[in-house]
């Protein structure tokens, strides 16, 4: 027997975006973030420990290709020796290289004998 399920109302975009806590001032920021790119930019700023440039990351999230942002983010987060430091500068450097079509990692050439 299948029971009737209550149909729930769809959640607003703001509610969906803030189901996951990403900052201590979640309630304060909640009323300002209305779009997905804003949420992504704020998360980038928090994860890169560069809160003072939050608007820059929101603009990048809106204008840049997401795959470039993801590659630069992964590079900055995984870079060794940056624990507790501002990774924003490293992120911007990596994003600049990716925009120019350059590779982030140098390929090691095989030594043939």
Order of alpha helices (4+ residues) and beta strands (2+ residues): alpha-alpha-alpha-alpha-alpha-alpha
